[in-house]
Amino acid sequence: MALFEDVVAGISSSWTSTLAVGAGLVLVTPLVAPVLGAGLRVLTKTVIKGGMLAYTMGTAAIAAVGEQMRDLIAEVQDELDGSPARARTPEPPRTGGSTLVLDAQGQPLEAAP
């Protein structure tokens, strides 16, 4: 810490040293600025890409949760209405082109001779 204070004290002691430091900064800035700018550009692009990826993954996750909630709400609504849930309703067996008649419990009726 003492070294830093000595350097600062040496620089600020006269106006000629302050002028020399200012002139040095003016000469070095055009050489250093493009290098720093390129590094900051890469860093900025990486941060933007990460934000876009997080946004995309977040919207996909929210859409999946929304779809599951709609399915659950539909099942609960079906249960409250007294009708069986669509997912649990078995499909009636198919016959070879003839019409299958079911009774109230979903059982096939005997065909009359």
PLY file of the C-alpha trace (Angstrom):
ply
format ascii 1.0
element vertex 113
property float x
property float y
property float z
element edge 112
property int vertex1
property int vertex2
end_header
0.00 0.00 0.00
2.89 2.33 0.68
4.18 1.81 -2.87
0.84 2.97 -4.31
0.86 6.05 -2.08
4.45 6.84 -3.14
3.53 6.57 -6.82
0.46 8.76 -6.39
2.43 11.28 -4.35
5.15 11.35 -7.01
2.70 11.89 -9.82
0.73 14.63 -8.15
3.75 16.58 -6.94
4.25 18.66 -10.08
2.25 19.72 -13.09
4.86 18.33 -15.52
4.46 14.78 -14.23
0.68 15.11 -14.44
1.03 16.33 -18.02
3.33 13.39 -18.83
0.85 10.85 -17.43
-1.98 12.47 -19.41
0.05 12.42 -22.62
0.94 8.75 -22.00
-2.73 7.87 -21.58
-3.60 9.70 -24.78
-0.94 7.71 -26.66
-1.81 4.31 -25.13
-5.62 4.56 -25.30
-5.92 3.98 -29.09
-3.83 0.81 -28.71
-5.65 -0.61 -25.69
-9.26 0.37 -26.49
-9.78 -2.03 -29.45
-8.45 -4.96 -27.44
-10.71 -4.15 -24.51
-13.62 -3.50 -26.87
-13.23 -6.90 -28.55
-13.10 -8.66 -25.19
-16.17 -6.80 -23.95
-18.01 -7.63 -27.19
-17.41 -11.36 -26.69
-18.47 -11.12 -23.06
-21.61 -9.17 -23.97
-22.58 -11.69 -26.66
-22.10 -14.57 -24.20
-24.34 -12.88 -21.63
-27.03 -12.23 -24.26
-26.90 -15.84 -25.50
-27.27 -17.10 -21.93
-30.28 -14.86 -21.38
-31.94 -16.03 -24.59
-31.33 -19.68 -23.70
-32.77 -19.19 -20.21
-35.82 -17.44 -21.68
-36.43 -20.23 -24.21
-36.10 -22.97 -21.61
-38.32 -21.05 -19.20
-41.11 -20.56 -21.72
-40.98 -24.26 -22.66
-41.19 -25.29 -19.01
-44.09 -22.91 -18.36
-45.93 -24.22 -21.44
-45.50 -27.83 -20.23
-46.79 -26.97 -16.76
-49.73 -25.09 -18.29
-50.66 -28.07 -20.45
-50.53 -30.43 -17.46
-52.70 -28.05 -15.45
-55.29 -27.86 -18.26
-55.40 -31.68 -18.37
-55.85 -31.91 -14.60
-58.57 -29.25 -14.63
-60.42 -31.10 -17.41
-60.24 -34.38 -15.46
-61.52 -32.74 -12.29
-64.32 -31.03 -14.22
-65.34 -34.37 -15.73
-65.38 -35.97 -12.28
-67.48 -33.13 -10.88
-69.95 -33.41 -13.77
-70.37 -37.11 -13.01
-69.15 -38.31 -16.36
-66.24 -40.74 -16.46
-62.84 -39.33 -17.29
-61.95 -39.50 -20.95
-58.58 -41.12 -20.32
-60.16 -44.01 -18.40
-63.03 -44.67 -20.82
-62.23 -47.88 -22.72
-62.88 -47.85 -26.42
-65.66 -50.30 -27.40
-64.48 -53.35 -29.32
-64.73 -53.18 -33.08
-66.59 -55.83 -35.04
-66.27 -56.80 -38.68
-68.40 -54.05 -40.23
-71.61 -54.68 -38.26
-73.02 -52.19 -35.79
-72.34 -52.97 -32.17
-75.13 -51.98 -29.76
-74.19 -51.36 -26.12
-76.40 -51.24 -23.04
-76.25 -48.50 -20.37
-73.21 -50.13 -18.69
-71.27 -50.29 -21.96
-71.72 -54.05 -22.44
-72.58 -55.41 -25.88
-76.17 -56.52 -26.33
-76.98 -59.93 -27.71
-78.00 -59.82 -31.34
-81.51 -61.13 -32.05
-81.65 -64.22 -34.37
0 1
1 2
2 3
3 4
4 5
5 6
6 7
7 8
8 9
9 10
10 11
11 12
12 13
13 14
14 15
15 16
16 17
17 18
18 19
19 20
20 21
21 22
22 23
23 24
24 25
25 26
26 27
27 28
28 29
29 30
30 31
31 32
32 33
33 34
34 35
35 36
36 37
37 38
38 39
39 40
40 41
41 42
42 43
43 44
44 45
45 46
46 47
47 48
48 49
49 50
50 51
51 52
52 53
53 54
54 55
55 56
56 57
57 58
58 59
59 60
60 61
61 62
62 63
63 64
64 65
65 66
66 67
67 68
68 69
69 70
70 71
71 72
72 73
73 74
74 75
75 76
76 77
77 78
78 79
79 80
80 81
81 82
82 83
83 84
84 85
85 86
86 87
87 88
88 89
89 90
90 91
91 92
92 93
93 94
94 95
95 96
96 97
97 98
98 99
99 100
100 101
101 102
102 103
103 104
104 105
105 106
106 107
107 108
108 109
109 110
110 111
111 112
